[in-house]
Amino acid sequence: MGILARLAQLIKSNINDLISRSEDPEKMLEQIVLDMNAQLIEAKTQVAASIAEEKKLQRQAEQEISRAAEWERKATLAVRAGDDELAKEGLLRKKEHDNLAQQFQQQWLKQKQGVDQLKLALKALNDKIEEAKRKKVLLIARKKRAEAQKAIQETMSGLSSASAFESFDRMASKIEHMEAEAEASAELSEQMTGDVLAKKFRELEATAGADEDLLALKRKMGVLPPEPEPPKAQPVRVQPEAAGGALDEAEQAELARALEELEAQAPIRAKS
C-alpha cells in the first residue's frame, strides 16, 4: 500500500471516529481540518524521504558510471604500455561498474517516476485540504443559519400557542369586570349619599366654563362678532313728593349722593 493510500485511509478512519464521538458539527469540522493538516505534514515528510532516496540512487548511478570510465582509462594506459593482461583486468573491473551503474540507473528511474507521482498526489491532497477548509467555513455558516432558523421557529411556535393568548384575553376580561364593579360601587355610593345632584352641577359648571372660553376665543379670532356693549343705566330722577312739600337743603344733598351711587353701580349691575 502506497504512502498516500495509507494516509487517505488514516484520515478516513479519524473522520469516522470524530463523527461517532462529536456532537458539535463546528468542533468536528475544526478537528477534521487539524487532523488533515497533521497528516499532510506527515505525507510531505514521507514524500521528502522518497525524493531523498531518488537523489541517492541518481548519485550512485553517476558514481558507478564515473568509476567505469576511470577503469576504462586505466585499461587504455595498460594497452599503451603493452600490458594486455593488465588491460583485460581493467576492462573486467570497468564492466562490473557498468553493470552496477545500469542497475542503479534502473532503480533511480523507477524511484524518480514514483516520486513524480507522489508529488502530483501530494499536490492533489493539499488542494483537497484547502477545499475542505473553504467548505468548513461554508458548513459552519450553514450550521449557524440552521441554528438561528430553529431558534426562530421555536420562538414563533411559542408565540402561536393558543393558551397564551387565551390567558391574556381572560385577564383582560377580568380587569374589565373589576372596572365595572368599581364604577357601580361609586355610582351606588353617590346615590346613597345624595352626591349625584352635586356631581351633575359640577359637570354643568365645567361645561359652561368651556363654552364661554370657546365663545371668547371665536370673538378674538373674528369668527364671531364682538360682544355688544351693555346698555348704560339711566339716572333716576326722583320728584319731590307733592304731599310732603319741598325738601330742605340737607335732604336734597343726601338725595343727590344717593343718585350718584346709583349711577356708579348701574354699569356693574348691567354686566352681571
GIDA-V823787 format. One record per residue. N is the residue number from 1. RES is the residue in three letters. PSI is psi in degrees with one decimal (none if undefined). OMEGA is omega as a letter, one per 20 degrees, with the letter a starting at -180 (999 if undefined). D_LAST is the distance of its C-alpha to the last C-alpha in Angstrom with 1 decimal. Layout:
# GIDA-V823787
n->[N N]
res->[RES RES]
psi->[PSI PSI]
omega->[OMEGA OMEGA]
d_last->[D_LAST D_LAST]
This chain:
# GIDA-V823787
n->[1 2 3 4 5 6 7 8 9 10 11 12 13 14 15 16 17 18 19 20 21 22 23 24 25 26 27 28 29 30 31 32 33 34 35 36 37 38 39 40 41 42 43 44 45 46 47 48 49 50 51 52 53 54 55 56 57 58 59 60 61 62 63 64 65 66 67 68 69 70 71 72 73 74 75 76 77 78 79 80 81 82 83 84 85 86 87 88 89 90 91 92 93 94 95 96 97 98 99 100 101 102 103 104 105 106 107 108 109 110 111 112 113 114 115 116 117 118 119 120 121 122 123 124 125 126 127 128 129 130 131 132 133 134 135 136 137 138 139 140 141 142 143 144 145 146 147 148 149 150 151 152 153 154 155 156 157 158 159 160 161 162 163 164 165 166 167 168 169 170 171 172 173 174 175 176 177 178 179 180 181 182 183 184 185 186 187 188 189 190 191 192 193 194 195 196 197 198 199 200 201 202 203 204 205 206 207 208 209 210 211 212 213 214 215 216 217 218 219 220 221 222 223 224 225 226 227 228 229 230 231 232 233 234 235 236 237 238 239 240 241 242 243 244 245 246 247 248 249 250 251 252 253 254 255 256 257 258 259 260 261 262 263 264 265 266 267 268 269 270 271 272]
res->[MET GLY ILE LEU ALA ARG LEU ALA GLN LEU ILE LYS SER ASN ILE ASN ASP LEU ILE SER ARG SER GLU ASP PRO GLU LYS MET LEU GLU GLN ILE VAL LEU ASP MET ASN ALA GLN LEU ILE GLU ALA LYS THR GLN VAL ALA ALA SER ILE ALA GLU GLU LYS LYS LEU GLN ARG GLN ALA GLU GLN GLU ILE SER ARG ALA ALA GLU TRP GLU ARG LYS ALA THR LEU ALA VAL ARG ALA GLY ASP ASP GLU LEU ALA LYS GLU GLY LEU LEU ARG LYS LYS GLU HIS ASP ASN LEU ALA GLN GLN PHE GLN GLN GLN TRP LEU LYS GLN LYS GLN GLY VAL ASP GLN LEU LYS LEU ALA LEU LYS ALA LEU ASN ASP LYS ILE GLU GLU ALA LYS ARG LYS LYS VAL LEU LEU ILE ALA ARG LYS LYS ARG ALA GLU ALA GLN LYS ALA ILE GLN GLU THR MET SER GLY LEU SER SER ALA SER ALA PHE GLU SER PHE ASP ARG MET ALA SER LYS ILE GLU HIS MET GLU ALA GLU ALA GLU ALA SER ALA GLU LEU SER GLU GLN MET THR GLY ASP VAL LEU ALA LYS LYS PHE ARG GLU LEU GLU ALA THR ALA GLY ALA ASP GLU ASP LEU LEU ALA LEU LYS ARG LYS MET GLY VAL LEU PRO PRO GLU PRO GLU PRO PRO LYS ALA GLN PRO VAL ARG VAL GLN PRO GLU ALA ALA GLY GLY ALA LEU ASP GLU ALA GLU GLN ALA GLU LEU ALA ARG ALA LEU GLU GLU LEU GLU ALA GLN ALA PRO ILE ARG ALA LYS SER]
psi->[132.2 169.2 -49.4 -30.2 -44.0 -37.7 -44.8 -40.9 -38.8 -43.4 -42.6 -43.3 -38.3 -41.0 -44.2 -39.0 -40.4 -41.5 -38.2 -26.6 -26.1 144.0 -14.9 111.2 -36.6 -47.1 -38.0 -43.6 -40.5 -44.0 -37.4 -44.9 -40.9 -43.7 -40.3 -39.8 -41.0 -42.2 -32.8 -40.8 -42.4 -40.4 -40.0 -38.0 -43.5 -40.8 -39.2 -39.6 -38.8 -38.6 -40.9 -40.9 -39.1 -41.3 -36.6 -45.5 -37.8 -44.2 -39.1 -40.1 -42.7 -36.7 -41.8 -37.2 -41.6 -39.6 -39.5 -40.8 -37.1 -41.2 -30.9 -38.0 -40.5 -40.3 -36.7 -40.1 -39.4 -39.7 -42.3 -29.5 -5.0 15.6 88.8 -35.9 -43.0 -34.9 -38.8 -41.4 -37.8 -38.0 -35.5 -42.4 -37.2 -41.2 -38.4 -44.7 -30.5 -41.1 -44.7 -42.2 -39.8 -41.3 -46.4 -35.7 -43.3 -44.2 -38.6 -40.9 -40.9 -43.5 -39.9 -41.1 -43.3 -39.8 -42.4 -41.2 -40.1 -39.3 -43.4 -43.2 -38.3 -39.6 -42.4 -40.1 -41.5 -40.8 -39.6 -39.8 -41.1 -39.1 -39.3 -37.1 -43.4 -41.0 -32.9 -45.1 -43.0 -42.0 -38.0 -39.7 -41.4 -38.2 -44.0 -39.5 -39.9 -39.8 -41.4 -42.3 -39.3 -42.2 -39.9 -43.8 -39.5 -39.7 -45.2 -36.0 -38.9 -37.0 -29.0 3.0 127.3 -30.4 -37.3 -46.5 -35.8 -41.2 -40.3 -47.4 -36.3 -40.4 -38.3 -42.4 -39.4 -41.0 -41.0 -39.6 -40.9 -40.4 -41.2 -40.2 -40.6 -42.1 -40.6 -39.2 -41.1 -41.8 -41.0 -38.4 -38.9 -39.4 -35.9 -30.4 -3.2 20.3 -1.4 -44.6 -41.9 -38.8 -43.5 -40.9 -38.1 -42.6 -38.5 -43.1 -41.0 -40.8 -39.4 -41.5 -39.0 -39.1 -42.6 -39.7 -38.6 -40.9 -40.9 -40.2 -42.5 -38.3 -37.3 -37.5 -12.0 5.2 -36.0 154.0 155.9 158.4 131.4 147.8 139.6 144.5 140.0 139.4 136.8 137.0 141.5 124.9 120.7 122.3 142.4 140.5 135.1 -37.2 -23.4 -18.0 -172.2 146.2 149.8 179.1 -41.0 -41.8 -37.9 -39.6 -42.1 -40.3 -36.3 -41.1 -39.7 -40.1 -39.4 -41.0 -37.7 -41.6 -35.3 -35.1 -14.5 -46.8 -37.1 -43.5 -33.9 -40.1 -39.8 none]
omega->[a a a r r r r r r r a r r r r r r a a a a r a a a r a r r a r a r r r r r r r r r r r r r r r r r r r r r r r r r r r r r r r r r r r r r r r r r r r r a r r r r r a a r r r r r r r r r a r a r r r r r r r r r r a r r r r r r r r r r r r r r r r r r r r r r r r r r r r r r a r r r r r r r r r r r r r a r r r r r r a r a a a r r r r r r r r r r r r r r r r r a r r r r r r r r r a a r a a a r r r r r r a r r r a r r r r r r r a r r r r r a r r r a a a r r r r a r r a r a r r a a a a a a r r a a a r r r r r r r r r r r r r a a r a r r r a 999]
d_last->[122.4 121.1 118.7 115.7 116.4 116.4 113.2 111.5 112.6 111.3 107.9 107.6 108.5 106.0 103.2 104.1 104.0 100.6 99.2 100.5 99.1 95.8 92.5 90.5 91.5 90.2 92.4 95.3 95.1 95.0 98.0 99.9 99.5 100.6 103.7 104.5 104.3 106.6 109.1 108.9 110.0 112.8 113.8 113.9 116.1 118.5 118.6 119.2 122.1 123.5 123.2 125.1 127.8 128.1 128.5 131.1 133.2 133.0 134.3 137.1 138.1 138.1 140.2 142.8 143.1 143.6 146.2 148.0 148.1 149.5 152.3 153.1 153.5 155.8 158.0 158.2 159.5 162.1 163.3 163.8 165.7 168.0 166.8 166.1 165.8 163.1 161.4 161.4 159.8 157.1 156.4 156.2 153.6 151.7 151.7 150.2 147.4 146.9 146.6 144.1 142.1 142.0 140.7 138.1 137.1 136.7 134.6 132.5 131.8 130.7 128.6 127.0 126.2 124.6 122.6 121.3 120.2 118.5 116.7 115.3 114.4 112.7 110.7 109.6 108.7 106.7 104.9 104.2 102.7 100.5 99.3 98.7 96.5 94.4 94.2 93.3 90.1 89.3 90.0 87.8 85.0 85.4 85.5 82.2 80.6 81.9 80.5 77.1 77.2 78.2 75.4 72.9 74.3 74.1 70.5 69.6 71.6 69.6 66.3 67.4 68.1 66.3 66.1 63.8 61.3 61.5 60.7 57.7 56.4 57.1 55.1 52.1 52.2 52.4 49.3 47.4 48.5 47.4 43.9 43.7 44.8 42.2 39.3 40.7 41.0 37.4 36.2 38.5 37.3 33.6 34.6 36.6 34.1 31.1 29.2 29.0 25.8 24.2 25.5 24.1 20.5 21.1 22.4 19.5 17.0 19.4 19.7 16.0 15.7 18.8 17.7 14.6 17.2 19.6 17.4 16.7 20.5 21.5 19.6 21.2 24.6 24.3 24.7 21.6 20.4 17.7 14.1 13.9 12.7 9.9 12.1 13.0 13.1 16.7 18.5 19.6 23.4 25.2 28.7 31.4 32.6 35.8 37.4 36.5 37.9 36.8 34.6 36.3 35.3 33.5 31.4 30.5 29.5 27.3 25.7 25.1 23.3 21.0 20.2 19.5 17.0 15.2 15.3 14.1 10.9 10.2 8.7 6.3 5.2 5.6 3.8 0.0]
